[in-house]
Amino acid sequence: MSNFVDHVKITVKAGDGGNGSVSFHREKFVLNGGPDGGDGGNGGDVLLFADPNMHTLLDFRFKTKYTAENGTDGSGGRCTGKRGESLTIKVPVGTVVRDADSGLVVADMDQPGETRRLLRGGKGGWGNQHFATSTRQAPNFAKPGVKTEIHTFLLELKTIADVGLVGYPNVGKSTILSVVTAAKPKIGNYHFTTLTPNLGIVRRYGKDMVLADIPGLIEGASEGAGLGHAFLRHVERTRLLMHVIDVSGCEGRDPIEDFDQINLELANYGELSQRPQIVVCNKTDLPGAEENLERLKAHVAPLGYPVFAVSAATHQGFDPLLDTALSMLDELPPIIHFEEEVELDEAVKPGTFEIVKDEDVYEVVGSAMERLLDSVNFDDEESLSWFHRTLRRWGVIDALRQAGATEGDTVRIIDMEFDFVE
């Protein structure tokens, strides 16, 4: 098995909330002690951490199930149960997390040292101490903790680099990387010597430029042939492509056909053909290179790509190439960040609901409303903000508006009342 893994599926579950306790105060000479059942502890969250020391998803091949600790139950004497320990999952920088069912992006861990919450733990249930009233002085019930659901995620590692070296196998990409950076990739005179992306840093005029030597393409790669998508996913973030071509044609291939075929594969995968390119004509020290170079320049001229003749074997021609790359990067937008398309840090999912008007009050009733309220800590600003976002995401706000609710009207959900705010 290769030590480089860039695509895995895992299942993740946040911790369940602990149950509230039913308990009554017992003390000598105290005839009727009041309810003193404590709340259950909240379940542990699941966190993601972008670890700069990780470079592959190999660890996830051996462990695919992750579960945070449950909160413990409350107890008498108003004792709240212990909160479950949060679980931190370390991933390489550049990992994109998708919901396996919808394929939507949940998180893009593209900043070293970044921590994000993937799933929120279930809220602990209330103990019976909360349910005492003037008419119900001995409540013999408590709320259970919120149970969380299992989610399945796809992890995709997309290399973070400013410049991607692309081209057919054995055109000299790894050799070029070793010449212009301190990287020491495996180099050999046979196809697919490079099976994983290699990164190197070019430091020039006080600026750093990250280069990625991407495994070679073949015809049909955009449909998964050869290294296929394992190659193409690592090109997605690059801001600039260095298209390396064996201009000598020493393996019997035509440089112009190679150029067109690689760009066809980039176009078929997505919009990668629109990425700015520099054409790097390598192996100019070999016979036949000069004639092919002139043919290729004429072929590329209508596209406006700059063309540079280099020889990785003799270390010639790289200064003007690197100067042009740095100049182009100064004008290009930053590395692509995959925007979140769905939030999954909630402990409950949407359920059916309807709006019922009771005199001047708009009441929201439905299967998920009680669980939703149980999941909110109204003393916590972040939790309250999540509650408002959830109502909007589920369509509750739009439904209230359609039912006639206007600014300042009273809205009731279970036993909580709010003012309607547009």
ABEGO torsion letter per residue (X at the ends): XBABBABBBBBBBBBBBBBBBBBBBBBBGBABBBBABBBBBBBBBBBBBBBAABABAAAAAABABBBBBBBBBBBBGGBBBBBBBBBBBBBBBGBBBBBAAAGBBABBBABBGBBBBABBBBBBBBBAAAABBAABABBABBBBBBBBBBBBBBBBBBBBBABBBBEBBGAGAAAAAAAABABBBBBBBBBGABABBBBBBBBBGGBBBBBBBBBBBBBGAAAGBEAEAAAAAAAAABABBBBBBBAAGAAGBBAAAAAAAAAAAAAAAEAAAABBBBBBBBGAABBGAAAAAAAAAAAAAAAGBBBBBBBAAAGBGAAAAAAAAAAAAAABBBBBBBBBABBAABABBBBBBBBBBBEABBBBBEAAAAAAAAABBAABAAAAAAAAAAAAAAGAAAAAAAAGBBBGBBBBBEABBBBBBX
